[in-house]
Amino acid sequence: MERALAGATSGVLFVLAIIEATRKYHIGNTMTVQTRDGWEDVGDYIILHGANWGGAFILFIFAIIAFWYSISKRDSVKKN
């Protein structure tokens, strides 16, 4: 069952990566500042032309991990 769920998750992530890579627009910010616990957007949100390649790459990596998990053979029988 877990292999089927991982396979379905992998398929969904691949589709989302393709959709993200073929988008015509994405939203960006004009300015960010570093705070003590990370980065914070302080500028205006603007619409940018082109795909968000960073998001597409991350989705693709997670899809590969889920696909690997779905095809890997594991011993699912509990041993006492």
Order of alpha helices (4+ residues) and beta strands (2+ residues): alpha-beta-beta-beta-beta-alpha
